[in-house]
Amino acid sequence: MHQISPVPFYMLAGPLGTGKTTLLLRLLEYWKKQGRTVGVVMNESGQVSIDGPRAGAVAGQVVNLAGGCVCCDTKDDLAWGIGQLITDFRSDLIVLECSGMANPAEVIDAVTDAFVSRMVTLRQTIALVQPTADPEQAYSDPVIAHSLRCADDIILNKRDLFLSTMWDASAKAIVARNPYARLWEASHARLDPDELLRTRERSPLHQPSPNVTVDAHPPSTQSKTRAAYHPLVMTVRLPGPVNRRKFLDWMDRLPIGLERAKGFLRFTDDPSLQEFQYAPPGVSQVEPLHLLDEPPHAVVLIGRNYDQEACRTALLGCAESPAPERAAD
Ligand SMILES: Nc1nc2c(ncn2[C@@H]2O[C@H](COP(=O)(O)OP(=O)(O)OP(=O)(O)O)[C@@H](O)[C@H]2O)c(=O)[nH]1
């Protein structure tokens, strides 16, 4: 039987909208120049993958685990996705971008079990976070706390958007939570990949251990319920091109409880594909984008404490109503 050695596995973790895909695209370019055959596992919580097509434009192969969180709903699919990348696509390196709602401790647990560890060796866990006004409270959120705790490398990203006082207090709080990780500071995840990926001894904190995997949130393979700390995800499929003015109006009035939104669409007055992004505190943006394949036109909205239905109705209201059918002569 054909025996394969485990391939290196990298995990990008961290809360919603902190720059994981931005970093992933940089790493994919780097690995591509090195001649690596990279397989990407892209986990997204919406029913439609938005980041997968962007990564697919650079990487050889992307397996999308959309429609759930890799620590809850799609944990079993992770082993299948890794197996597919190795056996079908001969990937010699695999990188997983966790959904911004995933608990990386659960994912470490999944990729280091007896079965999956024959296929991959966890090489590095990189967490991306952004500063906050109240790091003590914000970094206690389960996803952030676990991301910080499990990481070998932590990137404090979005330097351009935050004042030094908030930045320094956040950096201090991060180091207090994980003094063993290397802390990087960046804008738009601009770092030297050679430096970032340079391996070093893994500290015991980074190995899967009872400290990391046993906590208030039991492994989801035992219970298929979603972790209670996850925000709500809504995917709105657009029936056709949208009216530019109405969509820009909608973008200007996004509800406060919305934590992340992204999607692909077309305007009625422009043939280009458009990418929509909203990751507070940044402003919402819609920009033309070129992809190899046409992605589904949809917007994924993630948040807590906002009127989902009102948001969906307003978004669908941007779609041009189809021209009335002409009566037969
Ligand atoms: N101003 C600013 N924007 C950034 C920076 N890094 C990323 N962004 C933008 O923030 C948005 C979210 O970035 P992504 O890389 O998609 O973040 P993510 O962590 O993959 O998002 P999710 O997968 O949805 O959790 C995009 O519009 C990025 O262009 C940064 O350092 N500064």
The ligand as an SDF file (V2000), in Angstrom:
LIG
                    3D

 32 34  0  0  0  0  0  0  0  0999 V2000
   -7.9350   49.1370    7.3660 N   0  0  0  0  0  0  0  0  0  0  0  0
   -7.5560   47.8780    7.3990 C   0  0  0  0  0  0  0  0  0  0  0  0
   -8.3510   46.9310    6.8550 N   0  0  0  0  0  0  0  0  0  0  0  0
   -7.9310   45.6410    6.8960 C   0  0  0  0  0  0  0  0  0  0  0  0
   -6.7040   45.2570    7.4870 C   0  0  0  0  0  0  0  0  0  0  0  0
   -6.5650   43.9140    7.3700 N   0  0  0  0  0  0  0  0  0  0  0  0
   -7.6720   43.4900    6.7240 C   0  0  0  0  0  0  0  0  0  0  0  0
   -8.5020   44.5100    6.4300 N   0  0  0  0  0  0  0  0  0  0  0  0
   -9.8240   44.4850    5.7820 C   0  0  0  0  0  0  0  0  0  0  0  0
  -10.7550   43.9320    6.7170 O   0  0  0  0  0  0  0  0  0  0  0  0
  -11.7240   43.1440    6.0170 C   0  0  0  0  0  0  0  0  0  0  0  0
  -11.7170   41.7370    6.5920 C   0  0  0  0  0  0  0  0  0  0  0  0
  -10.4600   41.1350    6.2650 O   0  0  0  0  0  0  0  0  0  0  0  0
  -10.3510   39.5600    6.0570 P   0  0  0  0  0  0  0  0  0  0  0  0
   -8.9340   39.2490    5.7220 O   0  0  0  0  0  0  0  0  0  0  0  0
  -11.4020   39.0730    5.1250 O   0  0  0  0  0  0  0  0  0  0  0  0
  -10.7010   39.0980    7.5330 O   0  0  0  0  0  0  0  0  0  0  0  0
  -11.0660   37.6180    8.0200 P   0  0  0  0  0  0  0  0  0  0  0  0
  -10.4900   37.4680    9.3750 O   0  0  0  0  0  0  0  0  0  0  0  0
  -10.6410   36.6130    6.9920 O   0  0  0  0  0  0  0  0  0  0  0  0
  -12.6480   37.6880    8.0600 O   0  0  0  0  0  0  0  0  0  0  0  0
  -13.6630   36.4610    8.3980 P   0  0  0  0  0  0  0  0  0  0  0  0
  -13.1250   35.2570    7.6830 O   0  0  0  0  0  0  0  0  0  0  0  0
  -14.9580   36.9030    7.8540 O   0  0  0  0  0  0  0  0  0  0  0  0
  -13.6710   36.3000    9.8480 O   0  0  0  0  0  0  0  0  0  0  0  0
  -11.3590   43.1840    4.5450 C   0  0  0  0  0  0  0  0  0  0  0  0
  -12.1160   44.2050    3.9360 O   0  0  0  0  0  0  0  0  0  0  0  0
   -9.8770   43.5450    4.5800 C   0  0  0  0  0  0  0  0  0  0  0  0
   -9.4460   44.2190    3.3890 O   0  0  0  0  0  0  0  0  0  0  0  0
   -5.8720   46.2840    8.0610 C   0  0  0  0  0  0  0  0  0  0  0  0
   -4.8040   46.0620    8.6330 O   0  0  0  0  0  0  0  0  0  0  0  0
   -6.3560   47.5610    7.9890 N   0  0  0  0  0  0  0  0  0  0  0  0
  1  2  1  0
  2  3  2  0
  2 32  1  0
  3  4  1  0
  4  5  2  0
  4  8  1  0
  5  6  1  0
  5 30  1  0
  6  7  2  0
  7  8  1  0
  8  9  1  0
  9 10  1  0
  9 28  1  0
 10 11  1  0
 11 12  1  0
 11 26  1  0
 12 13  1  0
 13 14  1  0
 14 15  2  0
 14 16  1  0
 14 17  1  0
 17 18  1  0
 18 19  2  0
 18 20  1  0
 18 21  1  0
 21 22  1  0
 22 23  2  0
 22 24  1  0
 22 25  1  0
 26 27  1  0
 26 28  1  0
 28 29  1  0
 30 31  2  0
 30 32  1  0
M  END
$$$$
